[in-house]
């Protein structure tokens, strides 16, 4: 008898990561909340590296003085890196672009999330078209 393949996407974070997050964040109860936190931490790691290197102007995404984080935008940046459409260098450049444009453009976090999603999808389809539609 054949076993059926599990439905849906395979889990991105490892089981060790999920177990560790259960210890750290007891409020995380669903798979979606674990996955969202995973994506946020992935983008936050890249931005933390940028701040350690002395990159200025990232206050729109992460402002540690006011304890202010744009979690939705960070989550979309993290999703971009896990899907392979953006490398950490791509996240860096997109994060800098968002922060620079946020100084002049008055957009909500929801609008920035939409722009990151559009960028992610555009990069994905460019990659697919370069590979002649092969996944």
N, C-alpha and C positions, 0 to 999 in steps of 0.2 A: 504494500500500500504506500502510495506516494504521500509525502507530507506537503501541505500547501505552504507557499512562501508567506511570510508575515506581511500584512498590509501596511501601507504607508512607508514613509522614509525610514531608513535605519537611523538609530540614534547617533548623533554627531559626537557628543562628549562620551568619554569612556565611563565604565561603571565605577571606576575608582574616583573619578571627578565627581560623579553624582553622589557617591557615598560621602566624600569630603564636604560637598556643599550641604548635605543634610545635617552635618555636624555644625557647620558655620551658620547656615540660614534655615532655622526650623520653620520659618514661614513659607518656604518653598515647598509646595505640596504636590503640584502637578508636573507632568513632563514638560509642558509648555513653559512653566515658570523656570524650571531648571535650564531649559534650552535658551530662554531669553537671557538669563543671568550669564550663561556660558558665552553668548555672543557679546554681551556688554563687556565682560571681563577681557575678552579677546581684543576688542578695540581699545579698551582702557589701558591694556598692557602696552600697546603701540604708542598711545598718547603719553603714557608715563615715561617711556623711553625718550620721546621727543622733549618732554619737559626736563628730564635729567641732562639731556644734551644742550639745554639752554634755549630751546625754541620758544619764542615769545608769541603772544597773541592767540593762545588757545583757550582763553577765558570763556568764550561762548559755549564750548563743549564741556570743559572741566574748569570750574573756578573753585579751587580748594579753599580760598580765603572766605568765601561765602558758603562753602559746602553746597555748591550748586552743580548739578550734573544734568546734561541733556540725555537721559537714559534712552529715549526712543531713537535719537540720532545715532548714539553709540551702538545700539543694538543693530541698526541697519548697516553700519560700517562693519561690525563684526560678522554679520551674515555675508557681506560681500567677500570677506577674506576666506570664509569657510567654503563658499561655493567655487572658489578658484578664480573669480572674476577680478579680484583685487589682491595683489601681494601686499605685504606690510608697507612697502614703499608706496604703493598705490593708495593705501589708507592714509599714509602720511600726507601725500599731496592733496587728496580729497579733503582731509580734515583741515589742512591749512587754507584751502580754497574756501571752504564753508566759513571758517572763522574770519577770513578777510572780507568776504562778501557780507557777512552778518553785521559788520561794522557800518556798512552803508545801506543795506537792504533791510527793511523792517518786515521780516517774515516770521511766522510762528514756527514752532518746532515741527508741527504737522507738515507744513510746507517744505521744510528742510528734509524731513523723512521721505517725502515724495520725490524730491530731487535726487536723493541718494539711491532710492529704488530705481529711478529712471536710468541713472548712470550705471548701476549694477546690471540692469537688464540689457542696456545698450552694449556694454562690454561683453556680456555673455553671448549675445547674438553675433557680435563681430567675431568672437572666437569660433563659434559654430560655423559661420560662413567661411572663415579661413580654412577650416578643416573639411570643407565640402559637405557639411551636414553630418559628419561622423561624430558620434558622441564619444 
